[in-house]
């Protein structure tokens, strides 16, 4: 039980303790914080006041330094944070560093190095295949053999709440003879779960599924905003580019892997045997996270993360099996989280089947894709051993395209 | 005429003055240098000694700070460097900061932010289409309408000379029923020209073709090492990933755009009309660079950069037309440079037509793809107004795969 009012009943109690970056004064310098209930503790401030051995990393403006310290330090710091926020004898010393969440400005929690996006929901991949490539098998031939993925744009990864300006671009709708240029007419979201690497590797090293928790610091939510019209025109043969690169939003709170121990699940049974580097027997890193997607407040989907075919540990094993190194601040995301039922699909492309079946909202309007002014929010929680652990939310509001 | 011995006759005379990073003592801290003949001038050292206004940026360990200062500063610094190395009255003050190239250790000249690779040689794209997708048109439908590109892995961009360890990975040769896993058997090079951004933009901004030289600092050579077997198995539908991400090598010397003014060319005539943001009329950024590819010393190709269909200015205009921002240290590359003639193709995939027509080397051996121990070197030069401007070379030697 935390002494912070309201923390015990929240999704951000002592079992969670996610990290973020914030400033108490608008426009001020970023500092690291830990969310507790509806408050944030300035962990750099407390660490300095207490002479904590990790006060340098905790006093940094992003998580990268702490993430680079490795799992033993992460555990020790987590234990100390639990003591500071759980033991009433620390209350007086912590109080000066405790801020109400609604009085601070949140910042991007990490400096992003590389960004890789996977494609690891079988339901999503099959839906997309049926929609975009109706004349071919729903799943590409490689799909059950490896976690398909690609590199996204690290420089346009932004904090939840950043306006999503509708992108301009080229598109050629099926049946039209020539491409046209203008604001995207098929602006979409993708509800995803992201992972951030803390401990780097050297070129040539491989991170096996057993090494996942030595390198990955934590988990957050990610919305891979997508302009489907731009994407389907540009993506052959080198994959998505401008249809994705305009913006990717992430949630402000990075939940440590340790907070999700109780949510771990085996991955679903294999359709095809996997090569040994992808065999996660004994190292289950499926996670039982329940996502919720809201469009202008209406709940439009409940994607189940536990249904993902490839786990984050398998994704990292694949990413590094060719000797590619990882750096602290590398992020990688699951790909759109979609479950087997239509109410569990994680994009409007699927929910409205590329406009064939627009979805209805409570205000009587319908949506095939996102409209200017729409607010799309993805939230998630894990039912862990010691209570519900929230991942918070990633949200964005669509702003009109800027004239070219 | 430079007072540095040998500089006037070299490709690195006063008309060039490319920047790099180096250390005079093995394992020492990186500092910025300018190449002059077969010497390198420690520009941070000279700038400090002379009290130069840009001594902070010039005293940095990478080019990023100087690149961020913008075009006016780049011009002023270039003028001062020309005076220091051209005017004999500076010789005494510069001498202590002048090092023989063979006595220093070179370093990666910039900190890479995002890395984008384009696909802008029509000859290369058509060759690859014929080889990998024989049942479809050689060029994808979008190819003449936009510069096709994708994001690569920034964290594995390394300096020329770094060993190229043969990557492991999955592949499924045509006709085989199931994929296999092992060291790549189709390891290849791609001879490319790279560009580095100095001045950043904000999300939502667009850099038109007219703004190219305000943002891009300079030019270098890049080898996008490619495992064709991994690439062809993984790349549908999201593009290349592990077939490319294991390593990308860059040349040590970044040639300022100003040194290449005399090499500028119009892009070839358009096959299809382009949208206005890609219209480079009046802003020609084709470059008349002659590349040479050597395998174990044998000249195996002479790719002509002037034949590229899309210029770097068009590539940057496309990259940002959706509002994606750029950062200092962003690099983007041309894609494989191939000309119309088979002796001008920029990859072994093309030169040996995926193994159908292996090429012969002077030692009597033949190559379909790169073998362990092979050294592949790409060099380039521009015939500029005031003499030949060299881009130097990017080189790598293949090392055996590491056991899995």
Contacts between the chains, C-beta under 8 A, distances in Angstrom:
chain1	res1	chain2	res2	distance
A	113	B	154	7.2
A	113	B	155	5.9
A	114	B	153	5.7
A	114	B	154	5.5
A	114	B	155	5.0
A	116	B	241	8.0
A	119	B	238	6.1
A	128	B	237	8.0
A	129	B	237	7.7
A	132	B	237	7.8
A	133	B	237	7.3
A	140	B	236	4.9
A	140	B	237	5.8
A	141	B	172	7.4
A	141	B	236	7.8
A	142	B	170	7.6
A	142	B	172	7.6
A	142	B	179	7.3
A	142	B	233	5.8
A	142	B	234	6.0
A	142	B	236	7.1
A	145	B	170	6.3
A	145	B	179	5.2
A	146	B	170	5.6
A	146	B	234	6.5
A	148	B	234	7.0
A	148	B	237	7.5
A	148	B	238	5.6
A	148	B	241	7.8
A	149	B	238	6.6
A	149	B	241	5.7
A	150	B	150	6.9
A	150	B	151	7.3
A	150	B	238	4.0
A	150	B	239	5.1
A	150	B	240	7.9
A	150	B	241	5.6
A	151	B	150	7.3
A	151	B	151	4.0
A	151	B	152	6.0
A	151	B	153	5.8
A	151	B	241	7.2
A	151	B	245	7.3
A	152	B	151	6.1
A	153	B	114	5.7
A	153	B	151	5.8
A	153	B	324	6.0
A	154	B	113	7.1
A	154	B	114	5.5
A	154	B	154	7.0
A	155	B	113	5.9
A	155	B	114	5.0
A	155	B	324	7.4
A	155	B	325	5.7
A	155	B	326	6.9
A	155	B	327	4.9
A	155	B	330	6.9
A	156	B	203	6.1
A	156	B	324	5.3
A	156	B	325	6.0
A	158	B	203	7.3
A	162	B	203	8.0
A	165	B	203	7.6
A	165	B	204	5.5
A	165	B	323	5.7
A	167	B	322	3.8
A	167	B	323	5.4
A	168	B	321	5.9
A	168	B	322	6.1
A	168	B	323	7.3
A	169	B	321	6.5
A	169	B	322	5.1
A	170	B	142	7.6
A	170	B	145	6.3
A	170	B	146	5.6
A	170	B	275	6.8
A	172	B	141	7.4
A	172	B	142	7.6
A	179	B	142	7.3
A	179	B	145	5.2
A	179	B	275	8.0
A	181	B	275	4.6
A	181	B	277	7.6
A	203	B	156	6.1
A	203	B	158	7.2
A	203	B	162	8.0
A	203	B	165	7.6
A	203	B	246	7.7
A	203	B	247	6.9
A	204	B	165	5.5
A	204	B	402	5.9
A	206	B	404	7.3
A	227	B	322	7.3
A	230	B	322	6.9
A	233	B	142	5.8
A	234	B	142	6.0
A	234	B	146	6.5
A	234	B	148	6.9
A	235	B	237	7.1
A	235	B	238	7.8
A	235	B	239	7.4
A	236	B	140	4.9
A	236	B	141	7.8
A	236	B	142	7.1
A	237	B	128	7.9
A	237	B	129	7.7
A	237	B	132	7.7
A	237	B	133	7.3
A	237	B	140	5.8
A	237	B	148	7.5
A	237	B	235	7.1
A	237	B	239	7.2
A	238	B	119	6.1
A	238	B	148	5.6
A	238	B	149	6.6
A	238	B	150	4.1
A	238	B	235	7.8
A	238	B	239	4.3
A	238	B	240	6.6
A	239	B	150	5.1
A	239	B	235	7.4
A	239	B	237	7.2
A	239	B	238	4.3
A	239	B	239	2.3
A	239	B	240	7.3
A	240	B	150	7.9
A	240	B	238	6.6
A	240	B	239	7.4
A	241	B	116	8.0
A	241	B	148	7.7
A	241	B	149	5.6
A	241	B	150	5.6
A	241	B	151	7.2
A	242	B	318	7.3
A	242	B	319	7.6
A	242	B	321	7.1
A	242	B	322	4.3
A	242	B	324	7.1
A	243	B	322	8.0
A	245	B	151	7.3
A	245	B	319	7.8
A	245	B	322	6.5
A	245	B	324	4.4
A	246	B	203	7.7
A	246	B	322	4.4
A	246	B	323	4.9
A	246	B	324	5.4
A	247	B	203	6.9
A	247	B	323	7.7
A	275	B	170	6.8
A	275	B	181	4.5
A	277	B	181	7.6
A	277	B	404	6.9
A	318	B	242	7.3
A	319	B	242	7.6
A	319	B	245	7.7
A	321	B	168	5.8
A	321	B	169	6.5
A	321	B	242	7.1
A	321	B	404	7.6
A	322	B	167	3.8
A	322	B	168	6.0
A	322	B	169	5.0
A	322	B	227	7.3
A	322	B	230	6.9
A	322	B	242	4.4
A	322	B	243	8.0
A	322	B	245	6.5
A	322	B	246	4.4
A	323	B	165	5.7
A	323	B	167	5.4
A	323	B	168	7.3
A	323	B	246	4.9
A	323	B	247	7.7
A	323	B	402	7.1
A	324	B	153	6.0
A	324	B	155	7.4
A	324	B	156	5.3
A	324	B	242	7.1
A	324	B	245	4.4
A	324	B	246	5.3
A	325	B	155	5.7
A	325	B	156	6.0
A	326	B	155	6.9
A	327	B	155	4.9
A	330	B	155	6.9
A	402	B	204	5.9
A	402	B	323	7.1
A	404	B	206	7.3
A	404	B	277	6.9
A	404	B	321	7.7
